[in-house]
Amino acid sequence: MKTVQFENRTVVPSKIVCIGRNYVEHIHELGNEIPQSMVVFNKPNSALSDTLLYFTQETRFEGEICFLIEKGTIAGVGFGLDLTKADIQNSLKAKGLPWERAKAFDASAVLGHFVAFEGDITKLRFELFINGTLRQFADYDLMIYKPDVMLREIASFMSFEDGDIIMSGTPKGVAGYKIGDLFEGKIYCNEELLVVSKWEVKENKGVCNG
């Protein structure tokens, strides 16, 4: 089973629960409708990766604040990238089919390390830089569904295991990327820098490309 680092220990997420369409400007960016209820989909443990791989020209990055769950509540926070094969997703959406081929493929959940968090969750924000240029940013206030709502809604139909991760959705600014690009994701609480995660995009030499 794949693992993530939480402070000085290793944990095994049984799943990554993803929130879709959680920022209005990103919804408009992709030409989607604002959902009547929270959009939820899962990535399996096999989707976890600490390496950012290049897949296809149509694969896009989505930077997100991620929450690590223990005892049914938020125990840690980290930065993650939800990789999406946009062409496949658009084809599946047009047919009303599930998104797994576009969202749940191996190495599609790129996660940095997590740090313990007991601060004011309403003050969280993130920034994503690519090759030194700010490409995405968002904060708690821009989320349609806040973390407490995510927890409550997900728990109403799905059990959390310790170590499970919630990816809270992405704001505007998603795009493609290329081999050699340098990604740097930062999460702040107010002006305090909580965690930084960095990746250089690598050639995919072994992961199934779908």
Residue pairs with C-beta under 8 A, 6 or more apart in sequence:
1 12
1 45
2 12
2 13
2 45
2 46
2 48
2 49
3 10
3 11
3 12
3 13
3 48
4 10
4 11
4 13
4 48
4 50
4 68
4 78
4 111
4 113
4 114
4 163
4 165
5 11
5 113
5 114
6 68
6 75
6 76
6 113
6 114
6 115
6 116
6 163
7 76
7 114
7 115
7 116
11 68
11 162
11 163
12 45
12 163
13 45
13 48
13 68
13 161
13 163
13 164
13 165
14 45
14 161
14 163
14 164
15 42
15 43
15 44
15 45
15 161
15 164
15 165
16 42
16 43
16 44
16 45
16 47
16 48
16 109
16 164
16 165
16 166
16 167
17 40
17 42
17 154
17 158
17 164
17 165
17 166
17 167
18 40
18 41
18 42
18 43
18 82
18 103
18 166
18 167
18 169
19 38
19 39
19 40
19 145
19 150
19 166
19 167
19 168
19 169
20 35
20 39
20 40
20 41
20 169
21 27
21 32
21 34
21 35
21 39
21 144
21 169
22 38
22 39
22 143
22 144
22 145
22 168
22 169
22 170
23 138
23 142
23 143
23 144
23 169
23 170
23 171
23 172
24 34
24 142
24 144
25 142
25 171
25 172
26 169
26 170
26 171
26 172
26 173
26 174
27 33
27 34
28 172
29 172
29 173
29 174
30 174
34 144
38 145
38 149
38 150
38 153
40 153
40 154
41 98
41 99
41 100
41 103
41 104
42 104
43 82
43 103
43 104
43 108
43 109
43 167
44 104
46 106
47 104
47 105
47 106
47 107
47 108
47 109
48 107
48 109
48 111
49 106
49 107
49 108
49 109
49 110
49 111
50 110
50 111
50 112
51 107
51 110
51 199
51 202
52 81
52 110
52 183
52 199
52 200
52 201
52 202
53 107
53 201
53 202
53 203
53 204
53 207
54 177
54 178
54 179
54 201
54 202
54 203
54 204
55 83
55 85
55 105
55 204
55 207
55 209
55 210
56 85
56 87
56 209
57 176
58 85
58 86
58 87
58 88
58 176
59 83
59 84
59 85
59 86
59 176
59 177
60 83
60 84
60 86
60 174
60 175
60 176
60 177
61 81
61 82
61 83
61 128
61 130
61 174
61 175
61 176
61 177
61 183
62 81
62 82
62 83
62 84
62 170
62 174
63 79
63 80
63 81
63 126
63 128
63 135
63 136
63 170
63 171
63 173
63 185
64 79
64 80
64 81
64 82
64 126
64 167
64 168
64 169
64 170
65 77
65 79
65 124
65 126
65 138
65 168
65 187
66 77
66 78
66 79
66 80
66 111
66 114
66 165
66 166
66 167
66 168
67 74
67 76
67 77
67 147
67 150
67 165
67 166
67 168
68 74
68 75
68 76
68 77
68 78
68 114
68 163
68 164
68 165
69 75
69 151
69 160
69 162
69 163
69 164
69 165
69 166
70 76
70 162
70 163
71 162
72 151
72 155
72 160
73 151
74 117
74 121
74 147
74 151
75 116
75 117
76 114
76 115
76 116
76 117
77 114
77 115
77 117
77 124
77 187
77 194
77 195
78 111
78 112
78 113
78 114
78 115
78 187
78 195
78 197
79 111
79 112
79 126
79 128
79 185
79 186
79 187
79 195
79 196
79 197
80 109
80 110
80 111
80 112
80 165
80 167
80 185
80 197
81 109
81 110
81 111
81 183
81 185
81 199
82 103
82 108
82 109
82 167
82 170
83 105
83 107
83 108
83 109
83 110
84 102
84 103
84 108
84 174
85 101
85 102
85 103
85 105
85 210
86 102
88 101
88 102
88 210
89 99
89 102
89 103
92 98
92 99
92 101
92 102
93 99
101 210
105 208
105 210
106 207
106 208
107 204
107 207
109 165
109 167
110 199
111 165
111 197
112 185
112 195
112 196
112 197
112 198
113 195
113 197
114 195
115 194
115 195
117 189
117 194
119 189
119 192
120 189
120 190
121 140
121 147
121 148
122 140
122 141
123 139
123 140
123 189
123 190
124 139
124 140
124 187
124 188
124 189
125 137
125 138
125 139
125 140
125 187
125 188
126 136
126 137
126 138
126 139
126 185
126 186
126 187
126 188
127 134
127 136
127 137
127 185
127 186
127 188
128 134
128 135
128 136
128 137
128 173
128 183
128 184
128 185
128 186
129 135
129 183
129 184
129 185
129 186
130 177
130 181
130 182
130 183
130 184
131 181
131 182
132 182
135 173
135 175
136 170
136 171
136 172
136 173
136 174
137 171
137 173
138 170
138 171
140 146
140 147
142 171
143 168
143 169
144 169
145 153
145 169
147 166
147 168
150 166
150 168
151 166
154 160
154 166
177 183
177 201
178 201
179 201
179 202
179 203
180 200
180 201
181 200
181 201
182 198
182 199
182 200
182 201
183 197
183 198
183 199
183 200
183 201
184 196
184 197
184 198
185 196
185 197
185 198
186 193
186 195
186 196
187 193
187 194
187 195
188 194
